[in-house]
Amino acid sequence: MEARENIVSQASESVANALIPPKTDKQKWWQQITEYSLIVIFIVMFVTMSATVDHFFSIENMLGLALSISQIGMVACTMMFCLASRDFDLSVGSTIAFAGVLCAMVLNATGNTFISIVAAVAAGAVIGFINGAVIAYLRINALITTLATMEIVRGFGFIVSHGQAVGVSSDTFIALGGLTLFGISLPIWVTLACFIVFGVLLNQTVYGRNTLAIGGNPEASRLAGINVERTRVWIFLIQGAVTALAGVILASRITSGQPNAAQGFELNVISACVLGGVSLLGGRATISGVVIGVLIMGTVENVMNLMNIDAFYQYLVRGAILLAAVLLDQLKNRGSRD
């Protein structure tokens, strides 16, 4: 039985590799230019901000910057798989809010931190499963499906909380958001763990190769024996669970479940992924690029706050970054085709 599973796994891996067409020398050269150019852009931006913006390159601000991008970093790891498979998830912001509210309510009802976290993460997994099943088996567009669940889940959050923030009095739960190890907060460690785990999943497992193969050509993947529908459901299920965990951590940090939390969060996550080289057309993603994309988004927002730029203008900057990320994705796609 085990030998048969190994053979199937090796065959699936071979098929996934075969479905990703080999790159020409020109395509490899273009890919290296685009990948290294992003790193260079971030280094130049970081050095410039360190030299020109007061208190930017301080230990306190660096830790604050890392903490501020922790939720985006966690969700970007799973959004990377959604985008790489030619899908995306607009419901992540609502899932974060609902998970925080649900966790706070279960915690107040039971007094058990572990049960409340499990309940919130399980709810997020259910939301992700529903998204994946509707998209994969009912063949409804990801835009429509996740836009609908975005509204539904946000609505549930307001209904169960009666539109009010659900406060938390448990010292154990509140301590999670402020817990530190070697002077670094727990949310930062969780984000680093997500970067490592999902980087390994993308690059070293059949699951990651199948995801890229599905994004490259779904029909060819299906004909080659890859269970496209099941893989897509798993992608969204994991997306929902990790997003809910990010919502739990956020609720711990702000000591309450907020039904209106994380509004517009999905656009920041997608912007970071696309800026990091994840293709909107599917089939291309790197964890290193996602890390750089998250850092660029976080650094820009951190600098705007340090310079006391009005929040209204920050909307303009974030929108411009999203547009620039999409344009960069188009240029990469043209370069890879030429």
C-alpha positions in Angstrom: 0.0 0.0 0.0 2.8 2.4 0.9 4.7 1.5 -2.2 1.6 2.3 -4.3 1.3 5.7 -2.6 4.9 6.5 -3.3 4.5 5.6 -6.9 1.4 7.8 -7.2 3.2 10.6 -5.5 6.2 10.3 -7.8 4.0 10.2 -10.8 2.0 13.2 -9.7 5.3 15.1 -9.1 6.6 14.2 -12.5 3.3 15.3 -14.2 3.3 18.6 -12.3 6.9 19.3 -13.4 6.0 18.3 -17.0 3.1 20.7 -17.1 5.3 23.6 -16.2 7.1 24.3 -19.5 10.9 24.7 -19.4 12.1 28.3 -19.7 14.3 29.5 -22.5 17.6 31.3 -21.8 15.9 34.7 -22.5 13.0 33.9 -20.1 15.4 32.8 -17.4 17.4 36.0 -17.9 14.2 38.1 -17.6 13.1 36.2 -14.5 16.4 36.9 -12.8 16.2 40.6 -13.7 12.7 41.0 -12.3 13.4 39.1 -9.1 16.6 40.8 -8.3 15.2 44.2 -9.3 12.6 43.9 -6.6 15.3 43.2 -3.9 17.3 46.1 -5.2 14.3 48.4 -5.0 13.6 47.4 -1.4 17.2 47.9 -0.4 17.4 51.3 -2.0 14.1 52.3 -0.4 15.1 51.0 3.0 18.5 52.8 3.0 16.9 56.0 1.8 14.3 55.9 4.5 16.8 55.1 7.1 18.9 58.2 6.1 16.0 60.7 5.7 13.2 59.7 8.1 13.7 60.3 11.8 13.5 57.2 14.1 12.9 54.9 11.1 16.0 52.8 11.7 15.5 52.4 15.4 15.1 49.1 17.2 11.7 50.1 18.5 10.5 51.0 15.0 11.9 47.9 13.4 10.1 45.7 15.9 7.0 47.8 15.4 7.3 47.5 11.7 7.6 43.7 11.9 4.6 43.5 14.2 2.5 45.7 11.9 3.1 43.4 8.9 2.7 40.1 10.8 -1.0 39.6 9.9 -0.4 40.6 6.3 2.6 38.3 6.1 0.6 35.3 7.5 -2.3 35.7 5.1 0.0 36.5 2.1 1.6 33.1 2.4 -1.7 31.4 1.7 -3.0 34.0 -0.7 0.2 33.2 -2.7 -1.3 29.7 -3.3 -4.7 31.0 -4.3 -3.2 33.4 -6.9 -0.7 30.8 -8.1 -3.7 28.5 -8.9 -5.5 31.3 -10.8 -7.9 32.2 -8.0 -8.0 34.8 -5.2 -9.9 35.4 -2.0 -11.6 38.6 -1.2 -13.1 37.4 2.0 -9.9 37.3 4.1 -10.6 40.7 5.8 -14.1 39.6 6.8 -12.8 36.2 8.0 -10.2 38.0 10.3 -13.0 40.1 11.8 -15.4 37.2 12.3 -12.7 34.9 13.7 -11.8 37.6 16.3 -15.4 38.1 17.3 -16.1 34.3 17.5 -13.0 33.7 19.5 -13.9 36.4 22.0 -17.4 35.2 22.4 -16.4 31.5 22.9 -13.7 32.6 25.3 -16.2 34.7 27.4 -18.6 31.7 27.4 -16.1 28.9 28.3 -13.2 30.7 29.8 -10.9 28.3 27.9 -8.3 30.0 25.6 -7.5 26.8 23.7 -11.1 26.0 22.9 -11.8 29.5 21.7 -8.8 29.5 19.4 -9.7 26.1 18.0 -13.3 27.2 17.4 -12.2 30.4 15.5 -9.6 28.5 13.4 -12.2 25.8 12.6 -14.7 28.4 11.5 -12.1 29.9 9.2 -11.4 26.5 7.7 -15.1 26.0 7.1 -15.4 29.4 5.4 -12.4 28.5 3.2 -13.9 25.1 2.5 -17.1 26.6 1.3 -15.2 29.1 -0.9 -13.1 26.3 -2.4 -16.1 23.9 -2.9 -18.2 26.5 -4.6 -15.4 27.6 -6.9 -14.1 24.1 -7.7 -17.2 22.0 -8.0 -20.0 24.5 -8.8 -17.6 26.4 -11.2 -18.6 29.8 -9.9 -16.0 32.6 -10.5 -13.7 33.3 -7.6 -14.5 37.0 -7.8 -18.2 36.4 -7.3 -17.9 33.6 -4.7 -15.4 35.4 -2.4 -17.1 38.8 -2.9 -20.4 37.1 -1.7 -18.7 35.4 1.3 -16.9 38.6 2.2 -20.3 40.3 2.7 -21.9 37.2 4.3 -19.1 36.6 6.8 -18.9 40.3 7.7 -22.6 40.3 8.2 -22.5 37.3 10.5 -19.8 39.1 12.5 -22.1 42.1 13.0 -25.1 39.9 13.8 -23.6 37.7 16.5 -21.9 40.7 18.1 -24.9 43.0 17.7 -22.6 45.4 16.0 -20.5 45.9 19.1 -16.9 45.1 20.0 -16.7 41.9 22.1 -14.3 42.6 24.9 -12.0 40.0 26.4 -10.9 39.9 30.1 -8.8 36.7 30.0 -5.2 37.5 30.9 -4.0 34.3 29.2 -5.6 35.3 25.9 -4.4 38.9 26.1 -0.9 37.7 26.9 -0.7 35.9 23.6 -0.5 39.1 21.6 2.2 40.5 23.9 4.2 37.4 24.5 7.9 37.8 23.5 10.7 35.4 22.9 14.3 36.9 22.7 12.6 40.3 22.6 10.5 39.5 19.6 6.7 39.3 19.8 4.9 36.1 19.2 3.0 37.3 16.1 6.3 37.9 14.4 7.5 34.4 15.2 4.2 33.0 13.9 4.7 35.0 10.6 8.3 33.7 10.3 7.1 30.2 10.8 4.4 30.7 8.0 7.1 32.0 5.6 9.2 28.8 6.3 6.3 26.3 6.2 4.6 27.6 3.1 7.9 28.2 1.3 8.7 24.5 1.8 5.2 23.5 0.7 5.6 25.6 -2.5 9.0 24.5 -3.4 9.6 21.0 -2.0 6.2 19.2 -2.1 3.9 17.7 -4.7 1.1 20.0 -3.3 3.1 23.1 -4.3 4.0 21.8 -7.7 0.4 20.8 -8.4 -0.7 24.3 -7.4 1.7 25.8 -9.9 0.7 23.3 -12.6 -3.0 24.1 -12.0 -2.3 27.8 -12.4 -0.3 27.2 -15.5 -2.9 25.0 -17.2 -5.9 23.6 -15.3 -7.3 21.5 -18.1 -3.9 19.9 -18.9 -3.4 19.2 -15.2 -6.8 17.5 -14.9 -6.1 15.3 -18.0 -2.7 14.5 -16.5 -4.3 13.0 -13.4 -4.1 15.8 -10.9 -7.2 16.2 -8.8 -7.7 19.8 -9.6 -11.0 20.3 -7.7 -9.6 18.7 -4.5 -6.4 20.7 -4.6 -8.3 24.0 -5.0 -10.5 23.1 -2.1 -7.5 22.4 0.1 -5.9 25.7 -1.0 -8.9 27.7 0.2 -9.4 25.6 3.3 -5.8 26.3 4.4 -6.3 29.9 3.4 -9.3 30.2 5.7 -7.7 28.5 8.7 -4.5 30.7 8.5 -6.6 33.8 8.1 -8.7 32.9 11.1 -5.5 32.4 13.1 -4.4 35.9 12.1 -7.8 37.2 13.3 -7.3 35.5 16.7 -3.8 37.1 17.1 -5.3 40.5 16.1 -8.1 40.1 18.7 -5.5 39.2 21.3 -3.4 42.3 20.5 -6.4 44.7 20.6 -8.0 42.8 23.5 -11.4 42.5 21.8 -13.2 41.0 18.8 -14.0 43.9 16.3 -16.7 43.1 13.7 -15.5 46.0 11.6 -11.8 45.0 11.8 -9.5 44.4 8.7 -11.6 46.4 6.2 -9.7 46.6 3.0 -7.2 44.0 4.3 -7.6 41.8 1.2 -6.4 44.5 -1.1 -3.2 45.0 0.9 -2.5 41.2 0.9 -3.1 40.9 -2.8 -1.0 43.9 -3.5 1.9 42.5 -1.5 1.7 39.2 -3.3 1.5 40.7 -6.8 4.2 43.2 -6.0 6.3 40.2 -4.9 6.0 38.5 -8.3 3.0 36.2 -7.8 1.2 36.2 -11.2 -2.5 37.1 -11.4 -2.6 34.7 -14.4 -1.4 31.8 -12.2 1.5 29.4 -12.4 4.2 31.7 -10.9 5.0 32.4 -7.3 8.0 32.6 -5.0 8.0 32.9 -1.2 11.0 35.2 -1.3 9.1 37.6 -3.6 6.1 37.5 -1.2 8.4 38.4 1.7 9.8 41.3 -0.1 6.4 42.4 -1.3 5.1 42.4 2.3 8.1 44.3 3.5 7.7 47.0 0.9 4.0 47.4 1.7 4.8 47.6 5.4 7.7 49.9 5.1 5.7 52.4 2.9 2.9 52.5 5.5 5.3 52.8 8.4 7.1 55.7 6.8 3.8 57.5 6.1 2.8 57.1 9.7 6.2 58.4 10.9 5.9 61.4 8.6 2.3 62.1 9.9 0.8 61.8 6.4 -2.9 62.2 6.5 -4.8 58.9 6.3 -6.8 60.1 3.3 -3.5 60.4 1.3 -2.4 57.0 2.5 -5.4 55.5 0.6 -4.0 57.1 -2.6 -0.5 55.7 -2.0 -1.9 52.2 -1.4 -4.0 52.4 -4.5 -1.0 53.5 -6.5 1.1 50.6 -5.2 -1.7 48.2 -6.2 -1.8 49.6 -9.7 2.0 49.5 -10.0 2.0 45.9 -8.8 -0.5 44.9 -11.5 1.5 46.8 -14.2 4.6 45.0 -13.0 2.8 41.7 -13.3 1.8 42.5 -16.9 5.4 43.4 -17.8 6.7 40.1 -16.3 4.1 38.1 -18.2 5.1 39.8 -21.5 8.8 39.3 -20.7 8.2 35.6 -20.0 6.3 35.1 -23.2 8.8 36.9 -25.5 
